[in-house]
Amino acid sequence: MPDAIFAHRRLAAVYDAFDGPRDDLAAYVGIAGELGADRVLDVGCGTGCLAVLLARTGRTVVAVDPAAASLDVARSKDNDATVTWLHGAATQVPAVGADLAMMTGNVAQVFVTDEEWTQALQAIGAALHPHGHLVFETRRPVRRAWEEWAADTGPVVLDVPGSGLVEQRRQVTAVELPLVSFRYTYTFRADDAVITSDSTLRFRGREEVELSLAAQGYRVLDVREAPDRPGHEFVFITERTT
C-alpha cells in the first residue's frame, strides 16, 4: 500500500504545494538528453511533474505509480494526454522497451527490504530495451538527514487552492538504521480534519547500491550530486548489461 501522503485524495491534492518548486527536474531532463533517450519510463511518478516535463520535450513517456490519487493529480496536468499513465507498483511495470527509466525524489528508498529492491530492479530491467539506462537518486546515509528532520518540527501552513489553509507537521518516529520512519500530520483548517501519513525509507550506502545493481545486471556509468541538494544525495546513472 502506498503511503497516505500519496494515496489519500485530500493529501495528494496538496502534495505539490508543500513539495515546492521542483528545481531539480531540469537536470533529469538534461540527463535524458545526454543519454539520447526518446522513450522514458518514470517509476513512482507521483503527481507527474517529471513525466509532464519530459513529454513537453517531445519524448514518449510512460509513468507508473501505485497511488491512484496521485495519478489523478498527474492526469489533470496532462491536458493533451501525452503521457501514458499506469496504476501499479514498480514490480508491475510492463515491458515498454524504454530507453531510460527514472526514479526521482525518495522513490528508490521506499523499497525497504532487499527482496523489494531486487524485484524492482528486475522489473525495471525487463521494461528497458537492451543497454537501456536506469537513473535514480538516493540519500547519502552519512549526511544523517533524519537528524535535520527531527530538529525541524515547526508547522508549515499554506493556503492551497481548493483546500484552503492547511497545516503540515513532520515527526521522526523511529531510527533503526538503515530504516528511518517519520509521520506527516495535516490539519485542514476549513473543517478541522486531521490526516496522518506514515513513511519509512531505507538509507543505502554507495557500495551497497553498486553491489545490488551489479547483481541485477546494471553497470554504473556515473555517480553525481543531486542538483537541488549537493552533498546530500547520490544520483546513479546506470546501463542495463543483460
ChimeraX commands (.cxc) that place a marker at each C-alpha (Angstrom):
marker #1 position 0.00,0.00,0.00 radius 0.5
marker #1 position 1.37,3.45,-0.88 radius 0.5
marker #1 position 1.69,5.98,1.94 radius 0.5
marker #1 position -1.33,8.18,2.66 radius 0.5
marker #1 position 0.60,11.28,1.59 radius 0.5
marker #1 position 0.32,9.92,-1.95 radius 0.5
marker #1 position -2.80,7.75,-1.76 radius 0.5
marker #1 position -5.27,9.85,0.25 radius 0.5
marker #1 position -7.14,12.16,-2.10 radius 0.5
marker #1 position -7.01,15.20,0.17 radius 0.5
marker #1 position -3.27,14.77,0.77 radius 0.5
marker #1 position -2.47,14.12,-2.89 radius 0.5
marker #1 position -4.28,17.36,-3.75 radius 0.5
marker #1 position -1.96,19.43,-1.53 radius 0.5
marker #1 position 1.25,17.46,-2.14 radius 0.5
marker #1 position 2.71,19.77,-4.79 radius 0.5
marker #1 position 2.10,22.88,-2.71 radius 0.5
marker #1 position 4.13,21.51,0.21 radius 0.5
marker #1 position 6.75,19.88,-2.01 radius 0.5
marker #1 position 7.57,23.25,-3.52 radius 0.5
marker #1 position 9.13,24.05,-6.90 radius 0.5
marker #1 position 10.87,21.07,-8.46 radius 0.5
marker #1 position 14.03,22.87,-9.48 radius 0.5
marker #1 position 15.83,19.52,-9.64 radius 0.5
marker #1 position 13.85,18.16,-12.56 radius 0.5
marker #1 position 15.51,20.17,-15.33 radius 0.5
marker #1 position 18.73,18.28,-14.59 radius 0.5
marker #1 position 16.96,14.96,-15.17 radius 0.5
marker #1 position 15.60,16.17,-18.50 radius 0.5
marker #1 position 19.20,17.10,-19.31 radius 0.5
marker #1 position 20.37,13.59,-18.43 radius 0.5
marker #1 position 17.72,12.15,-20.74 radius 0.5
marker #1 position 19.22,14.31,-23.48 radius 0.5
marker #1 position 22.76,13.17,-22.67 radius 0.5
marker #1 position 21.69,9.54,-22.96 radius 0.5
marker #1 position 19.75,10.11,-26.18 radius 0.5
marker #1 position 16.58,8.75,-24.59 radius 0.5
marker #1 position 13.41,9.16,-26.64 radius 0.5
marker #1 position 11.20,6.73,-24.71 radius 0.5
marker #1 position 11.26,7.29,-20.94 radius 0.5
marker #1 position 9.71,5.34,-18.07 radius 0.5
marker #1 position 9.01,7.36,-14.90 radius 0.5
marker #1 position 8.82,4.90,-12.00 radius 0.5
marker #1 position 6.97,6.22,-8.95 radius 0.5
marker #1 position 5.82,9.25,-10.92 radius 0.5
marker #1 position 3.67,10.62,-8.09 radius 0.5
marker #1 position 1.83,13.76,-9.16 radius 0.5
marker #1 position 3.53,13.68,-12.55 radius 0.5
marker #1 position 5.83,16.71,-12.52 radius 0.5
marker #1 position 8.76,14.96,-14.24 radius 0.5
marker #1 position 6.62,12.93,-16.65 radius 0.5
marker #1 position 4.81,16.02,-17.94 radius 0.5
marker #1 position 8.08,17.95,-18.26 radius 0.5
marker #1 position 9.64,15.11,-20.27 radius 0.5
marker #1 position 6.59,14.82,-22.51 radius 0.5
marker #1 position 6.77,18.52,-23.32 radius 0.5
marker #1 position 10.18,17.90,-24.88 radius 0.5
marker #1 position 8.56,15.57,-27.42 radius 0.5
marker #1 position 9.58,12.32,-25.76 radius 0.5
marker #1 position 7.32,9.30,-25.39 radius 0.5
marker #1 position 6.68,8.94,-21.66 radius 0.5
marker #1 position 5.18,6.07,-19.67 radius 0.5
marker #1 position 4.59,6.88,-15.99 radius 0.5
marker #1 position 3.67,4.37,-13.28 radius 0.5
marker #1 position 2.64,4.82,-9.66 radius 0.5
marker #1 position 0.82,2.70,-7.06 radius 0.5
marker #1 position -1.21,5.66,-5.71 radius 0.5
marker #1 position -4.38,6.27,-7.71 radius 0.5
marker #1 position -4.98,9.65,-6.04 radius 0.5
marker #1 position -1.56,10.94,-7.13 radius 0.5
marker #1 position -2.17,9.70,-10.66 radius 0.5
marker #1 position -5.44,11.65,-10.77 radius 0.5
marker #1 position -3.48,14.81,-9.93 radius 0.5
marker #1 position -0.90,13.91,-12.57 radius 0.5
marker #1 position -3.53,13.37,-15.27 radius 0.5
marker #1 position -5.02,16.78,-14.51 radius 0.5
marker #1 position -1.71,18.36,-15.58 radius 0.5
marker #1 position -1.56,16.43,-18.85 radius 0.5
marker #1 position -4.06,18.44,-20.86 radius 0.5
marker #1 position -3.00,16.95,-24.18 radius 0.5
marker #1 position -2.90,13.37,-22.88 radius 0.5
marker #1 position 0.70,13.00,-23.97 radius 0.5
marker #1 position 1.75,10.67,-21.13 radius 0.5
marker #1 position 0.69,7.05,-20.70 radius 0.5
marker #1 position -0.31,6.82,-17.02 radius 0.5
marker #1 position -0.27,3.37,-15.41 radius 0.5
marker #1 position -1.60,2.46,-11.99 radius 0.5
marker #1 position 0.65,-0.14,-10.39 radius 0.5
marker #1 position 3.75,-0.94,-8.40 radius 0.5
marker #1 position 7.28,-0.78,-9.77 radius 0.5
marker #1 position 7.30,-4.57,-9.90 radius 0.5
marker #1 position 4.32,-4.46,-12.27 radius 0.5
marker #1 position 5.91,-2.28,-14.93 radius 0.5
marker #1 position 5.20,-3.74,-18.37 radius 0.5
marker #1 position 7.91,-4.36,-20.94 radius 0.5
marker #1 position 7.64,-0.99,-22.68 radius 0.5
marker #1 position 11.07,-1.06,-24.35 radius 0.5
marker #1 position 12.16,2.18,-22.71 radius 0.5
marker #1 position 15.48,3.83,-23.47 radius 0.5
marker #1 position 15.59,5.20,-19.94 radius 0.5
marker #1 position 13.88,4.59,-16.60 radius 0.5
marker #1 position 13.99,7.23,-13.88 radius 0.5
marker #1 position 13.26,7.31,-10.14 radius 0.5
marker #1 position 13.44,10.77,-8.58 radius 0.5
marker #1 position 12.69,12.00,-5.08 radius 0.5
marker #1 position 12.69,9.25,-2.47 radius 0.5
marker #1 position 11.34,6.54,-4.78 radius 0.5
marker #1 position 14.44,4.31,-4.68 radius 0.5
marker #1 position 14.36,4.37,-0.88 radius 0.5
marker #1 position 10.79,3.13,-0.44 radius 0.5
marker #1 position 11.94,-0.42,-1.22 radius 0.5
marker #1 position 12.93,-1.19,2.34 radius 0.5
marker #1 position 13.83,-4.88,2.03 radius 0.5
marker #1 position 16.49,-6.44,-0.17 radius 0.5
marker #1 position 13.79,-8.53,-1.84 radius 0.5
marker #1 position 11.67,-5.49,-2.73 radius 0.5
marker #1 position 14.68,-3.63,-4.13 radius 0.5
marker #1 position 15.80,-6.66,-6.15 radius 0.5
marker #1 position 12.31,-7.18,-7.58 radius 0.5
marker #1 position 12.08,-3.51,-8.56 radius 0.5
marker #1 position 15.45,-3.60,-10.33 radius 0.5
marker #1 position 14.47,-6.77,-12.15 radius 0.5
marker #1 position 11.12,-5.38,-13.30 radius 0.5
marker #1 position 12.66,-2.12,-14.46 radius 0.5
marker #1 position 15.38,-4.03,-16.30 radius 0.5
marker #1 position 12.73,-6.04,-18.12 radius 0.5
marker #1 position 10.98,-2.80,-19.11 radius 0.5
marker #1 position 14.15,-1.41,-20.72 radius 0.5
marker #1 position 15.45,-2.30,-24.13 radius 0.5
marker #1 position 18.91,-3.96,-24.19 radius 0.5
marker #1 position 21.51,-1.45,-22.99 radius 0.5
marker #1 position 18.79,0.91,-21.76 radius 0.5
marker #1 position 19.55,3.14,-18.80 radius 0.5
marker #1 position 18.31,3.50,-15.23 radius 0.5
marker #1 position 18.82,6.80,-13.41 radius 0.5
marker #1 position 17.82,7.35,-9.80 radius 0.5
marker #1 position 18.74,9.27,-6.68 radius 0.5
marker #1 position 19.15,8.13,-3.10 radius 0.5
marker #1 position 20.16,9.98,0.05 radius 0.5
marker #1 position 23.67,9.56,1.48 radius 0.5
marker #1 position 23.44,7.88,4.90 radius 0.5
marker #1 position 26.47,9.79,6.21 radius 0.5
marker #1 position 24.57,13.07,5.95 radius 0.5
marker #1 position 22.06,11.77,8.53 radius 0.5
marker #1 position 19.12,13.67,7.05 radius 0.5
marker #1 position 16.81,12.32,9.75 radius 0.5
marker #1 position 18.58,14.50,12.32 radius 0.5
marker #1 position 17.64,17.61,10.36 radius 0.5
marker #1 position 14.07,16.32,10.06 radius 0.5
marker #1 position 13.86,15.67,13.80 radius 0.5
marker #1 position 15.07,19.19,14.58 radius 0.5
marker #1 position 12.58,20.81,12.20 radius 0.5
marker #1 position 9.26,20.24,13.95 radius 0.5
marker #1 position 7.62,23.59,13.40 radius 0.5
marker #1 position 4.36,23.74,11.48 radius 0.5
marker #1 position 4.17,24.84,7.86 radius 0.5
marker #1 position 0.88,26.49,6.92 radius 0.5
marker #1 position -0.09,27.11,3.30 radius 0.5
marker #1 position -3.19,28.43,1.62 radius 0.5
marker #1 position -3.75,25.79,-1.04 radius 0.5
marker #1 position -6.23,26.50,-3.86 radius 0.5
marker #1 position -9.21,24.20,-3.50 radius 0.5
marker #1 position -8.25,23.17,0.04 radius 0.5
marker #1 position -7.84,26.42,1.98 radius 0.5
marker #1 position -5.41,26.76,4.86 radius 0.5
marker #1 position -3.56,23.52,5.54 radius 0.5
marker #1 position -1.03,22.91,8.32 radius 0.5
marker #1 position 1.74,20.32,7.94 radius 0.5
marker #1 position 3.90,18.91,10.73 radius 0.5
marker #1 position 6.64,16.27,10.44 radius 0.5
marker #1 position 7.84,13.97,13.21 radius 0.5
marker #1 position 10.61,11.36,13.07 radius 0.5
marker #1 position 9.08,8.30,14.73 radius 0.5
marker #1 position 11.89,5.72,14.57 radius 0.5
marker #1 position 15.55,5.48,13.59 radius 0.5
marker #1 position 16.58,1.85,13.25 radius 0.5
marker #1 position 19.25,2.11,10.59 radius 0.5
marker #1 position 19.19,1.51,7.74 radius 0.5
marker #1 position 15.49,2.32,8.19 radius 0.5
marker #1 position 14.09,5.71,9.20 radius 0.5
marker #1 position 10.38,6.25,9.82 radius 0.5
marker #1 position 8.50,9.53,10.04 radius 0.5
marker #1 position 4.96,10.86,10.19 radius 0.5
marker #1 position 3.33,13.81,8.49 radius 0.5
marker #1 position 0.24,15.29,10.13 radius 0.5
marker #1 position -2.02,17.55,8.08 radius 0.5
marker #1 position -4.74,19.73,9.55 radius 0.5
marker #1 position -7.27,21.15,7.11 radius 0.5
marker #1 position -8.50,24.27,8.83 radius 0.5
marker #1 position -11.58,24.57,6.63 radius 0.5
marker #1 position -13.17,21.67,8.51 radius 0.5
marker #1 position -10.53,20.78,11.14 radius 0.5
marker #1 position -9.92,17.39,9.52 radius 0.5
marker #1 position -6.64,15.81,10.68 radius 0.5
marker #1 position -4.99,13.23,8.41 radius 0.5
marker #1 position -1.70,11.47,9.15 radius 0.5
marker #1 position 0.70,9.69,6.82 radius 0.5
marker #1 position 3.45,7.32,7.98 radius 0.5
marker #1 position 6.50,6.56,5.84 radius 0.5
marker #1 position 9.68,4.50,6.09 radius 0.5
marker #1 position 12.78,4.95,3.94 radius 0.5
marker #1 position 15.87,2.79,3.63 radius 0.5
marker #1 position 19.24,4.52,3.53 radius 0.5
marker #1 position 21.74,2.57,1.42 radius 0.5
marker #1 position 25.40,3.48,1.10 radius 0.5
marker #1 position 27.09,3.81,-2.26 radius 0.5
marker #1 position 28.87,0.44,-2.08 radius 0.5
marker #1 position 25.66,-1.36,-1.15 radius 0.5
marker #1 position 23.79,0.24,-4.04 radius 0.5
marker #1 position 26.55,-0.56,-6.53 radius 0.5
marker #1 position 26.70,-4.20,-5.45 radius 0.5
marker #1 position 22.92,-4.56,-5.74 radius 0.5
marker #1 position 22.98,-3.03,-9.22 radius 0.5
marker #1 position 25.76,-5.29,-10.44 radius 0.5
marker #1 position 23.90,-8.34,-9.12 radius 0.5
marker #1 position 20.89,-7.42,-11.28 radius 0.5
marker #1 position 22.79,-6.70,-14.48 radius 0.5
marker #1 position 23.39,-2.95,-14.32 radius 0.5
marker #1 position 26.68,-1.17,-14.94 radius 0.5
marker #1 position 27.27,2.13,-13.13 radius 0.5
marker #1 position 28.34,4.79,-15.64 radius 0.5
marker #1 position 28.48,7.76,-13.29 radius 0.5
marker #1 position 27.52,8.88,-9.79 radius 0.5
marker #1 position 26.65,12.56,-9.48 radius 0.5
marker #1 position 25.38,15.08,-6.96 radius 0.5
marker #1 position 21.66,15.76,-6.69 radius 0.5
marker #1 position 21.08,19.14,-8.35 radius 0.5
marker #1 position 18.96,20.54,-5.53 radius 0.5
marker #1 position 20.83,19.04,-2.54 radius 0.5
marker #1 position 24.56,18.89,-3.32 radius 0.5
marker #1 position 26.42,16.63,-0.91 radius 0.5
marker #1 position 23.20,15.07,0.36 radius 0.5
marker #1 position 22.39,12.51,-2.33 radius 0.5
marker #1 position 23.84,10.22,-4.94 radius 0.5
marker #1 position 22.48,10.28,-8.48 radius 0.5
marker #1 position 23.26,6.95,-10.15 radius 0.5
marker #1 position 23.43,6.75,-13.93 radius 0.5
marker #1 position 23.48,3.11,-14.98 radius 0.5
marker #1 position 23.22,0.92,-18.06 radius 0.5
marker #1 position 21.49,-2.43,-18.38 radius 0.5
marker #1 position 24.04,-5.06,-19.40 radius 0.5
marker #1 position 21.87,-8.21,-19.52 radius 0.5
marker link #1:1,2 radius 0.2
marker link #1:2,3 radius 0.2
marker link #1:3,4 radius 0.2
marker link #1:4,5 radius 0.2
marker link #1:5,6 radius 0.2
marker link #1:6,7 radius 0.2
marker link #1:7,8 radius 0.2
marker link #1:8,9 radius 0.2
marker link #1:9,10 radius 0.2
marker link #1:10,11 radius 0.2
marker link #1:11,12 radius 0.2
marker link #1:12,13 radius 0.2
marker link #1:13,14 radius 0.2
marker link #1:14,15 radius 0.2
marker link #1:15,16 radius 0.2
marker link #1:16,17 radius 0.2
marker link #1:17,18 radius 0.2
marker link #1:18,19 radius 0.2
marker link #1:19,20 radius 0.2
marker link #1:20,21 radius 0.2
marker link #1:21,22 radius 0.2
marker link #1:22,23 radius 0.2
marker link #1:23,24 radius 0.2
marker link #1:24,25 radius 0.2
marker link #1:25,26 radius 0.2
marker link #1:26,27 radius 0.2
marker link #1:27,28 radius 0.2
marker link #1:28,29 radius 0.2
marker link #1:29,30 radius 0.2
marker link #1:30,31 radius 0.2
marker link #1:31,32 radius 0.2
marker link #1:32,33 radius 0.2
marker link #1:33,34 radius 0.2
marker link #1:34,35 radius 0.2
marker link #1:35,36 radius 0.2
marker link #1:36,37 radius 0.2
marker link #1:37,38 radius 0.2
marker link #1:38,39 radius 0.2
marker link #1:39,40 radius 0.2
marker link #1:40,41 radius 0.2
marker link #1:41,42 radius 0.2
marker link #1:42,43 radius 0.2
marker link #1:43,44 radius 0.2
marker link #1:44,45 radius 0.2
marker link #1:45,46 radius 0.2
marker link #1:46,47 radius 0.2
marker link #1:47,48 radius 0.2
marker link #1:48,49 radius 0.2
marker link #1:49,50 radius 0.2
marker link #1:50,51 radius 0.2
marker link #1:51,52 radius 0.2
marker link #1:52,53 radius 0.2
marker link #1:53,54 radius 0.2
marker link #1:54,55 radius 0.2
marker link #1:55,56 radius 0.2
marker link #1:56,57 radius 0.2
marker link #1:57,58 radius 0.2
marker link #1:58,59 radius 0.2
marker link #1:59,60 radius 0.2
marker link #1:60,61 radius 0.2
marker link #1:61,62 radius 0.2
marker link #1:62,63 radius 0.2
marker link #1:63,64 radius 0.2
marker link #1:64,65 radius 0.2
marker link #1:65,66 radius 0.2
marker link #1:66,67 radius 0.2
marker link #1:67,68 radius 0.2
marker link #1:68,69 radius 0.2
marker link #1:69,70 radius 0.2
marker link #1:70,71 radius 0.2
marker link #1:71,72 radius 0.2
marker link #1:72,73 radius 0.2
marker link #1:73,74 radius 0.2
marker link #1:74,75 radius 0.2
marker link #1:75,76 radius 0.2
marker link #1:76,77 radius 0.2
marker link #1:77,78 radius 0.2
marker link #1:78,79 radius 0.2
marker link #1:79,80 radius 0.2
marker link #1:80,81 radius 0.2
marker link #1:81,82 radius 0.2
marker link #1:82,83 radius 0.2
marker link #1:83,84 radius 0.2
marker link #1:84,85 radius 0.2
marker link #1:85,86 radius 0.2
marker link #1:86,87 radius 0.2
marker link #1:87,88 radius 0.2
marker link #1:88,89 radius 0.2
marker link #1:89,90 radius 0.2
marker link #1:90,91 radius 0.2
marker link #1:91,92 radius 0.2
marker link #1:92,93 radius 0.2
marker link #1:93,94 radius 0.2
marker link #1:94,95 radius 0.2
marker link #1:95,96 radius 0.2
marker link #1:96,97 radius 0.2
marker link #1:97,98 radius 0.2
marker link #1:98,99 radius 0.2
marker link #1:99,100 radius 0.2
marker link #1:100,101 radius 0.2
marker link #1:101,102 radius 0.2
marker link #1:102,103 radius 0.2
marker link #1:103,104 radius 0.2
marker link #1:104,105 radius 0.2
marker link #1:105,106 radius 0.2
marker link #1:106,107 radius 0.2
marker link #1:107,108 radius 0.2
marker link #1:108,109 radius 0.2
marker link #1:109,110 radius 0.2
marker link #1:110,111 radius 0.2
marker link #1:111,112 radius 0.2
marker link #1:112,113 radius 0.2
marker link #1:113,114 radius 0.2
marker link #1:114,115 radius 0.2
marker link #1:115,116 radius 0.2
marker link #1:116,117 radius 0.2
marker link #1:117,118 radius 0.2
marker link #1:118,119 radius 0.2
marker link #1:119,120 radius 0.2
marker link #1:120,121 radius 0.2
marker link #1:121,122 radius 0.2
marker link #1:122,123 radius 0.2
marker link #1:123,124 radius 0.2
marker link #1:124,125 radius 0.2
marker link #1:125,126 radius 0.2
marker link #1:126,127 radius 0.2
marker link #1:127,128 radius 0.2
marker link #1:128,129 radius 0.2
marker link #1:129,130 radius 0.2
marker link #1:130,131 radius 0.2
marker link #1:131,132 radius 0.2
marker link #1:132,133 radius 0.2
marker link #1:133,134 radius 0.2
marker link #1:134,135 radius 0.2
marker link #1:135,136 radius 0.2
marker link #1:136,137 radius 0.2
marker link #1:137,138 radius 0.2
marker link #1:138,139 radius 0.2
marker link #1:139,140 radius 0.2
marker link #1:140,141 radius 0.2
marker link #1:141,142 radius 0.2
marker link #1:142,143 radius 0.2
marker link #1:143,144 radius 0.2
marker link #1:144,145 radius 0.2
marker link #1:145,146 radius 0.2
marker link #1:146,147 radius 0.2
marker link #1:147,148 radius 0.2
marker link #1:148,149 radius 0.2
marker link #1:149,150 radius 0.2
marker link #1:150,151 radius 0.2
marker link #1:151,152 radius 0.2
marker link #1:152,153 radius 0.2
marker link #1:153,154 radius 0.2
marker link #1:154,155 radius 0.2
marker link #1:155,156 radius 0.2
marker link #1:156,157 radius 0.2
marker link #1:157,158 radius 0.2
marker link #1:158,159 radius 0.2
marker link #1:159,160 radius 0.2
marker link #1:160,161 radius 0.2
marker link #1:161,162 radius 0.2
marker link #1:162,163 radius 0.2
marker link #1:163,164 radius 0.2
marker link #1:164,165 radius 0.2
marker link #1:165,166 radius 0.2
marker link #1:166,167 radius 0.2
marker link #1:167,168 radius 0.2
marker link #1:168,169 radius 0.2
marker link #1:169,170 radius 0.2
marker link #1:170,171 radius 0.2
marker link #1:171,172 radius 0.2
marker link #1:172,173 radius 0.2
marker link #1:173,174 radius 0.2
marker link #1:174,175 radius 0.2
marker link #1:175,176 radius 0.2
marker link #1:176,177 radius 0.2
marker link #1:177,178 radius 0.2
marker link #1:178,179 radius 0.2
marker link #1:179,180 radius 0.2
marker link #1:180,181 radius 0.2
marker link #1:181,182 radius 0.2
marker link #1:182,183 radius 0.2
marker link #1:183,184 radius 0.2
marker link #1:184,185 radius 0.2
marker link #1:185,186 radius 0.2
marker link #1:186,187 radius 0.2
marker link #1:187,188 radius 0.2
marker link #1:188,189 radius 0.2
marker link #1:189,190 radius 0.2
marker link #1:190,191 radius 0.2
marker link #1:191,192 radius 0.2
marker link #1:192,193 radius 0.2
marker link #1:193,194 radius 0.2
marker link #1:194,195 radius 0.2
marker link #1:195,196 radius 0.2
marker link #1:196,197 radius 0.2
marker link #1:197,198 radius 0.2
marker link #1:198,199 radius 0.2
marker link #1:199,200 radius 0.2
marker link #1:200,201 radius 0.2
marker link #1:201,202 radius 0.2
marker link #1:202,203 radius 0.2
marker link #1:203,204 radius 0.2
marker link #1:204,205 radius 0.2
marker link #1:205,206 radius 0.2
marker link #1:206,207 radius 0.2
marker link #1:207,208 radius 0.2
marker link #1:208,209 radius 0.2
marker link #1:209,210 radius 0.2
marker link #1:210,211 radius 0.2
marker link #1:211,212 radius 0.2
marker link #1:212,213 radius 0.2
marker link #1:213,214 radius 0.2
marker link #1:214,215 radius 0.2
marker link #1:215,216 radius 0.2
marker link #1:216,217 radius 0.2
marker link #1:217,218 radius 0.2
marker link #1:218,219 radius 0.2
marker link #1:219,220 radius 0.2
marker link #1:220,221 radius 0.2
marker link #1:221,222 radius 0.2
marker link #1:222,223 radius 0.2
marker link #1:223,224 radius 0.2
marker link #1:224,225 radius 0.2
marker link #1:225,226 radius 0.2
marker link #1:226,227 radius 0.2
marker link #1:227,228 radius 0.2
marker link #1:228,229 radius 0.2
marker link #1:229,230 radius 0.2
marker link #1:230,231 radius 0.2
marker link #1:231,232 radius 0.2
marker link #1:232,233 radius 0.2
marker link #1:233,234 radius 0.2
marker link #1:234,235 radius 0.2
marker link #1:235,236 radius 0.2
marker link #1:236,237 radius 0.2
marker link #1:237,238 radius 0.2
marker link #1:238,239 radius 0.2
marker link #1:239,240 radius 0.2
marker link #1:240,241 radius 0.2
marker link #1:241,242 radius 0.2
view
